[in-house]
Amino acid sequence: MTSAPPELPFVLREDRGLTDYCTGLLGRGPHESPGLLVAVARGGELRYGCSGLADLEHRIPLGPSTRFEIGSIAKQITSRALLTALGEESALDAPVTALLPDATHLAAVTLRQLADHDASVPDYDTLLALSGRRVWDYWSQADVRRLILRQPVHTDIPWHYSNSHHLLLAEALRERTGRSLAAFARDLVFPVYGMRQSSFRAAPEELIVERARSYYRDSRSRDWRLADTSDATIGPHGLYSSLTDLVAWEHAIRSDDTSIDAELLKKSVALGRQSWVLGRTARRHRRSWLFGHGGSRFGFRSALWSDGSGTTVAVLAAREDIDADRVADDVRDLDSDPGGAVPVTVPAVRHPQRSSPSARPRDGIYWSCGDGSEWQLRTRGDRVVVTGGQGEISLRQSSEGAWIDDRPAVRLTTVGDEGDAHEGKTVEITQADGFLLTSLEYVGTGAAGTTDGPDSVVTYIQVELGTELTWRVRGARALAQTGRALHQFRQVGADCWLGGGMRVRRWNDQLIVDLPRARNIVFCRKAEGSHGRSETQQQPAV
């Protein structure tokens, strides 16, 4: 039996054009593949289209009441739940230790910094993957909390996006109220925002009525496989919701507290980079700012974005091959209203003291701090050619000393003051107005340097993770095995390797692993004949 959708300030109707768009994107019949649902809410009307199935085994079609795991869209609901429990927004400025006294290494971090991703707690999903855990292994909330609180926080990394931030907020709410996030949201958050078809799934055995199953393609057979998991963590994700509930949330949050998006815009412009406020973020599409979030979790993909005119676009997919943000942008463009999106032309200016525009960047291989991708910079005559991301960009030096492309749409600057030891080693690629796209760190020339010798095998351990890493080197290639996971690397510098979005640096008897959401994970070489003990060295300056 299908439950009745919540009362909405919108008239709900299917849009044939949106349904045809979904069918065309999936490329198969509506009863042959995992499904996709898209919707546009504007002017008192919620139009949706969908194609494909919510459950392949039982041939259950998608609909506006189908419940999806919405991934990181849940972060703003978690932030709002804690704010409700605290009673006033100023309470977010308390240190994390006020509610989590065992988080002693976070004494200088506030609850607001966690909610706004202005902290740098290592991402627990990244740590679990690095330690060799599989997605279908059971991860309890308590176990992951202990794992997070064992990790050091590096003060030289001021911020990065991390799922650990909102799991800690969920735990802070538990300490404050004596109730789990799932129970608190069910009774005191979802009813307020008209979300009658939403629930946090705090245990893998819990039943979720009308939920979709998520899928991925087998890399060899190309058959669909279930992407189910035994994950039991909530806060950064773990929320199942429907299209109608998400639109109800978006309508209520913008009607109730429109200042949050104004604050987001102000912060993004001031910092010149992607920013967050209470789990909500802003990004630009064409000439408009969009406010909301995207989500990705175990085969589910989602996006929920509103523009300055109040038009909301939602995307929910039960398959991993959908880029939900891109689909949302396509739907917005296809459905554009000449009087709809309100462009915001306030320029975002980078802080000039951080850049030396006249310095020529060093030729070589670079690692992206944002997504772990590999880039190459090389000099070609009077130009610098940048390869990576989505292609190749040729840059020339302008009369002001900045490196720009011919349109100009992209700018490159080196980071550090003149004479700084790091000058030329780190570069920022920004849009023409200075809004940060990515930050790249120099890692080497790409030529192999010294190695441990042919076919050398060394074992390292990471105490906080309780993980052993076997490091095998053969020429310029290396394999790292942790638990059931095997990672491949290639040498790009004398003591630096790249692979799988990771950077590995060797320093004396340590391997230092960097990932975009977890930096400076130190593995110490295991002493001969030891049982879990390691030889410790002072950590290098980074």
C-alpha positions in Angstrom: 0.0 0.0 0.0 1.4 3.4 -1.0 1.4 6.0 1.8 -0.1 9.4 1.2 2.4 12.2 0.4 2.7 15.0 2.9 0.7 18.1 2.4 2.7 20.5 0.2 2.4 24.1 -0.8 2.7 22.7 -4.4 0.4 20.9 -6.8 2.1 17.6 -7.6 1.9 16.3 -11.2 3.9 14.2 -13.6 5.6 16.0 -16.4 5.9 13.9 -19.6 8.9 15.9 -20.7 10.8 15.1 -17.5 9.8 11.5 -17.8 11.1 11.3 -21.4 14.3 13.0 -20.2 14.8 10.3 -17.6 14.1 7.4 -20.0 16.5 8.9 -22.6 19.3 9.3 -20.1 18.9 5.7 -18.8 18.9 4.4 -22.4 16.7 1.4 -21.5 13.0 0.6 -21.0 11.4 1.8 -17.8 11.2 -1.8 -16.4 14.8 -2.9 -17.2 17.2 -0.9 -15.0 17.5 0.9 -11.7 15.6 4.1 -11.7 16.0 7.9 -11.8 13.6 10.6 -10.6 13.9 14.3 -11.3 11.6 17.2 -10.3 11.2 21.0 -10.6 9.3 23.0 -7.9 8.3 26.5 -8.9 5.4 28.8 -8.5 3.2 26.5 -6.5 3.7 23.5 -8.8 5.9 20.4 -8.3 6.5 18.6 -11.6 8.3 15.3 -11.7 9.4 12.7 -14.1 10.8 9.2 -13.5 11.9 6.1 -15.2 13.3 2.7 -14.1 12.7 0.6 -11.1 13.0 1.0 -7.3 13.6 -2.7 -7.0 14.9 -4.9 -9.9 14.1 -8.2 -8.2 10.5 -7.4 -7.5 9.9 -5.1 -10.5 8.7 -2.2 -8.3 8.6 1.1 -10.2 9.7 4.5 -8.9 7.3 7.2 -7.8 7.3 10.5 -5.8 6.8 8.5 -2.6 9.8 6.2 -3.1 12.4 6.6 -0.4 16.0 7.0 -1.2 19.2 7.2 0.9 19.9 10.8 0.3 23.6 10.8 1.3 25.1 14.1 2.3 21.9 16.0 1.9 21.3 14.6 5.4 24.0 16.9 6.9 21.8 19.9 6.9 19.0 18.0 8.7 21.5 16.8 11.3 22.8 20.3 11.8 19.2 21.6 12.2 18.4 18.8 14.7 21.3 19.8 16.9 20.4 23.4 16.7 16.8 22.5 17.8 18.3 20.6 20.8 20.5 23.4 21.8 17.7 26.0 21.6 19.7 28.9 20.3 22.2 29.3 17.5 24.9 31.0 19.8 25.2 27.6 21.6 26.9 26.3 18.5 29.9 28.4 19.4 30.7 26.2 22.4 33.7 23.9 22.1 33.0 20.3 21.0 34.3 19.1 24.4 31.3 20.9 26.1 29.1 18.0 24.8 31.8 15.4 24.0 34.3 15.5 26.9 36.2 12.5 25.5 37.1 14.6 22.4 40.0 16.2 24.2 42.0 16.8 21.0 39.1 18.9 19.7 39.1 21.4 22.6 39.9 24.2 20.2 37.1 23.2 17.7 33.5 24.5 18.1 30.3 22.8 17.2 29.7 25.4 14.5 33.0 24.6 12.9 32.0 21.0 12.6 28.6 22.0 11.2 30.2 24.4 8.7 33.2 22.1 7.7 35.6 24.7 9.1 37.5 21.9 10.9 39.8 19.2 9.6 38.8 16.0 11.4 39.9 13.1 9.2 37.0 11.5 7.3 36.1 8.2 8.8 34.9 6.6 5.5 38.3 7.4 4.1 40.1 5.9 7.1 38.0 2.7 7.0 38.7 2.3 3.3 42.4 2.8 3.9 42.4 0.2 6.6 41.0 -2.4 4.2 37.4 -2.4 5.5 34.7 -3.3 2.9 31.4 -1.4 2.3 29.4 -4.4 3.5 31.3 -4.8 6.8 29.3 -3.8 9.9 30.3 -0.3 11.2 28.5 0.7 14.4 28.1 4.4 15.4 30.0 3.8 18.7 32.9 2.0 17.0 33.3 4.8 14.4 33.1 7.5 17.1 36.0 5.8 18.9 37.9 5.6 15.6 37.4 9.3 14.9 38.5 10.4 18.4 41.7 8.4 18.1 42.9 10.4 15.1 45.1 13.5 15.5 43.9 16.7 14.1 46.5 18.7 12.1 46.3 22.4 12.8 48.2 23.2 9.6 45.2 22.0 7.6 42.5 24.6 8.5 39.5 23.0 6.9 38.2 20.2 4.7 35.0 18.4 4.0 34.6 15.4 6.3 31.8 13.0 7.2 33.3 12.8 10.6 32.1 16.3 11.4 28.4 15.4 11.3 28.8 12.0 12.9 30.3 13.9 15.9 27.4 16.3 15.8 25.0 13.3 16.0 26.9 12.1 19.0 26.8 15.6 20.6 23.0 15.6 20.2 22.9 12.2 21.9 24.9 13.5 24.8 22.7 16.6 25.0 19.3 14.9 24.9 19.9 11.3 25.8 18.3 10.3 22.6 19.7 9.1 19.3 19.5 11.4 16.2 17.0 9.0 14.6 14.6 9.2 17.5 15.0 13.0 18.1 14.5 13.8 14.4 11.5 11.5 14.2 9.7 13.3 17.0 11.0 16.9 16.9 12.4 17.7 13.4 10.5 15.8 10.7 7.0 16.9 11.9 8.0 20.5 12.0 9.2 20.5 8.4 6.4 18.4 6.9 8.7 15.3 6.4 6.3 12.4 6.9 8.2 9.9 4.8 11.7 10.3 6.2 13.7 8.3 8.8 17.3 7.8 9.7 18.3 4.1 9.4 20.3 3.5 12.5 20.7 -0.3 12.0 21.0 -2.3 8.8 18.2 -4.6 9.9 15.6 -1.8 10.1 12.8 -1.8 7.6 12.2 1.3 5.5 8.8 1.3 3.9 8.7 1.9 0.1 12.5 2.2 -0.1 14.5 1.9 -3.3 17.4 -0.5 -3.5 20.7 0.8 -4.9 22.8 -0.8 -7.7 26.1 -0.8 -9.4 27.3 -2.4 -12.6 29.7 -5.4 -12.4 32.9 -4.3 -14.2 33.2 -7.5 -16.2 29.7 -8.8 -16.9 28.0 -5.3 -16.9 25.2 -6.9 -15.0 23.5 -5.0 -12.2 24.5 -5.8 -8.6 23.1 -4.7 -5.3 25.0 -2.0 -3.6 23.6 -2.8 -0.1 25.7 -2.2 3.0 25.8 -3.1 6.7 26.7 0.5 7.5 24.9 1.7 10.7 26.3 5.2 11.0 24.0 8.3 10.8 24.5 12.0 10.9 26.4 12.7 7.7 24.1 10.3 5.9 21.8 7.4 6.7 18.6 9.3 6.0 16.0 7.8 3.8 13.6 10.3 2.3 11.2 10.9 -0.6 10.9 13.6 -3.3 7.9 15.2 -1.7 9.6 15.3 1.7 12.8 16.8 0.3 10.8 19.5 -1.5 8.8 20.1 1.7 12.1 20.5 3.7 13.6 22.9 1.1 10.4 25.0 1.0 10.3 25.2 4.8 13.9 25.9 5.4 14.0 28.7 2.9 10.7 30.2 4.2 11.7 29.8 7.8 15.3 31.0 7.6 16.2 32.6 4.4 19.2 34.2 6.1 21.1 30.9 5.9 21.5 31.2 2.1 22.4 34.9 2.5 25.1 33.9 5.0 26.3 31.2 2.7 26.7 33.6 -0.2 28.5 36.1 1.9 30.9 33.4 3.2 31.6 31.9 -0.2 32.3 35.3 -1.7 34.6 36.4 1.2 36.6 33.1 1.1 36.5 32.7 -2.6 35.9 28.9 -2.3 33.1 26.4 -1.7 31.8 26.9 1.8 29.2 25.5 4.1 26.8 26.8 6.7 24.9 24.3 8.9 25.6 21.5 6.4 24.3 23.5 3.5 26.6 24.7 0.7 26.5 27.0 -2.3 27.8 26.6 -5.8 27.6 28.5 -9.1 25.9 27.4 -12.3 26.2 29.7 -15.3 25.4 33.2 -13.8 23.4 32.0 -10.8 24.2 30.8 -7.3 22.6 27.6 -6.2 22.0 26.6 -2.6 21.6 23.1 -1.2 23.7 19.9 -1.4 24.3 16.8 -3.4 24.6 13.2 -2.0 26.3 9.9 -2.8 26.1 6.8 -0.7 26.5 3.1 -1.7 25.0 3.3 -5.1 22.5 6.1 -4.4 22.9 9.5 -6.0 21.0 12.6 -5.1 20.9 16.4 -5.5 18.7 19.2 -4.1 19.4 22.7 -5.3 17.5 26.0 -5.1 18.3 29.2 -6.9 17.6 32.8 -5.8 14.2 32.9 -7.4 13.0 29.9 -5.2 13.1 27.3 -8.0 14.1 23.9 -6.6 15.5 21.0 -8.7 15.7 17.6 -7.1 17.4 14.4 -8.5 17.1 11.0 -6.9 18.8 7.9 -8.4 19.1 4.3 -7.4 22.3 3.7 -9.4 25.9 4.8 -9.1 26.4 5.8 -12.7 24.3 9.0 -12.4 26.1 12.4 -11.8 23.2 13.9 -9.8 24.5 17.5 -9.8 25.1 17.5 -13.5 21.6 16.0 -14.1 20.1 18.8 -11.9 21.9 21.4 -13.9 20.7 19.9 -17.2 17.1 19.8 -15.9 17.4 23.4 -14.7 18.6 24.5 -18.1 16.0 22.5 -20.0 13.2 23.9 -17.8 14.6 27.4 -17.5 12.2 30.2 -17.1 13.2 33.6 -18.6 12.2 35.3 -15.3 13.4 32.5 -13.1 17.0 32.3 -11.9 18.2 35.4 -10.2 21.9 35.9 -11.2 24.3 37.1 -8.5 27.2 39.1 -9.9 29.0 39.9 -6.6 32.7 39.1 -7.4 34.6 36.7 -5.3 38.2 38.0 -4.7 41.0 35.8 -3.5 43.2 37.1 -0.7 46.2 38.8 -2.5 48.7 38.1 0.2 48.4 34.4 -0.4 49.5 34.5 -4.1 52.5 35.5 -6.2 50.9 35.9 -9.6 54.2 36.7 -11.3 56.0 33.5 -10.3 56.2 30.8 -12.9 55.0 27.4 -11.5 57.4 24.6 -11.4 57.2 22.0 -14.2 56.2 18.5 -13.0 53.5 16.4 -11.5 50.9 17.8 -9.1 48.4 16.3 -6.7 45.0 17.8 -6.2 44.1 18.4 -2.5 40.4 18.6 -3.5 39.8 15.2 -5.2 43.1 13.4 -5.2 43.5 13.6 -9.0 46.8 13.9 -10.8 47.8 17.0 -12.8 50.8 17.9 -14.9 52.3 21.4 -15.5 54.9 22.0 -18.2 56.4 25.0 -19.9 55.9 25.3 -23.6 57.6 28.5 -25.0 56.1 31.5 -23.1 53.1 29.5 -22.0 52.3 27.1 -19.1 50.3 24.0 -20.2 48.1 22.4 -17.5 46.8 18.9 -18.0 44.3 17.3 -15.7 40.7 17.5 -14.6 38.7 17.6 -17.8 41.5 18.3 -20.3 44.3 20.6 -21.2 44.5 24.4 -20.6 47.2 26.7 -22.1 48.0 29.7 -20.0 49.8 32.9 -20.9 51.2 35.6 -18.5 49.1 38.7 -18.6 50.5 42.3 -18.3 49.6 42.2 -14.6 51.7 39.0 -14.1 48.8 36.5 -13.7 48.7 33.3 -15.7 45.4 33.2 -17.6 43.9 31.4 -20.6 42.9 33.2 -23.8 39.2 33.7 -23.0 40.0 34.4 -20.1 38.1 32.1 -17.8 40.8 30.4 -15.8 43.6 31.8 -13.7 46.6 30.1 -12.1 48.6 31.5 -9.2 51.5 30.2 -7.2 51.1 30.2 -3.4 53.6 31.7 -1.0 55.5 34.9 -0.5 58.5 35.7 -2.6 61.5 33.9 -1.3 59.2 31.4 0.6 60.7 27.9 0.6 57.3 26.6 -0.8 57.2 29.1 -3.7 56.4 27.4 -6.9 55.4 24.2 -5.2 51.7 24.8 -4.7 49.4 26.4 -7.2 45.8 27.4 -7.2 43.5 27.2 -10.2 40.6 29.6 -10.0 37.9 31.0 -12.2 38.7 34.4 -13.8 37.1 36.2 -10.9 39.2 34.4 -8.4 36.8 31.7 -7.1 38.9 28.6 -6.2 38.5 25.5 -8.4 41.3 23.4 -7.0 44.6 23.6 -5.1 47.5 21.5 -6.4 50.7 20.5 -4.6 53.9 19.7 -6.5 55.0 16.0 -6.0 57.8 15.4 -8.4 59.0 15.3 -12.0 57.4 12.0 -12.8 60.7 10.2 -13.1 61.4 7.4 -10.6 63.9 8.1 -7.9 65.6 5.8 -5.4 63.7 2.8 -4.1 64.0 0.2 -1.4 65.5 -2.1 -4.0 64.0 -4.6 -6.4 61.0 -6.4 -5.1 61.4 -5.0 -1.6 58.7 -5.7 1.0 58.3 -3.6 4.2 55.6 -3.8 6.8 54.3 -0.6 8.5 51.6 -0.2 11.1 49.1 2.6 11.9 48.4 2.6 15.7 45.2 4.7 15.6 43.7 2.6 12.9 45.0 -0.7 14.3 46.1 -1.5 10.7 49.2 -3.1 9.1 50.3 -2.0 5.7 52.5 -4.2 3.5 54.5 -2.0 1.1 55.9 -3.8 -2.0 58.1 -1.9 -4.4 59.2 -3.1 -7.8 61.1 -0.5 -9.7 58.8 2.6 -10.1 55.7 0.7 -9.1 54.4 0.0 -5.6 51.6 -2.0 -4.0 50.1 -1.3 -0.6 48.0 -3.9 1.0 45.8 -3.2 4.1 43.4 -5.9 5.2 41.5 -6.9 2.1 42.3 -3.8 0.1 45.1 -3.5 -2.5 46.2 -0.1 -3.7 48.5 0.5 -6.7 51.0 3.4 -7.0 53.5 4.8 -9.4 56.6 6.7 -8.3 56.6 10.4 -9.2 59.5 11.6 -7.1 62.4 10.4 -5.1 60.2 9.5 -2.1 56.7 10.1 -3.4 54.1 7.9 -5.1 50.6 8.5 -6.4 47.6 6.2 -7.0 43.9 5.7 -6.3 43.5 9.4 -5.3 46.2 9.0 -2.7 49.7 10.5 -2.2 52.3 8.4 -0.3 55.5 10.0 1.0 58.4 8.2 2.6 60.3 9.8 5.4 62.9 7.8 7.3 61.0 4.8 8.6 57.6 6.2 8.0 55.0 6.2 5.2 52.8 9.3 5.3 49.5 8.8 3.4 47.5 11.8 2.2 43.9 11.7 1.0 41.7 14.7 0.2 39.6 14.2 3.3 42.3 12.7 5.6 45.8 14.1 5.5 49.1 13.0 7.2 48.1 9.5 8.1 51.4 8.2 9.5 52.4 4.5 9.2 55.6 3.5 11.2 57.9 0.8 10.1 57.3 -2.4 12.1 60.3 -3.4 14.2 61.9 -6.8 13.5 60.2 -9.4 15.6 57.6 -7.1 17.1 54.0 -7.9 17.6 52.1 -4.8 16.7 54.8 -2.4 18.1 56.5 0.0 15.8 59.6 2.0 15.6 58.6 5.6 16.0 60.1 8.7 14.5 59.4 12.4 14.7 56.8 13.3 12.1 58.2 15.6 9.3 57.1 19.1 8.9 54.4 19.4 6.2 
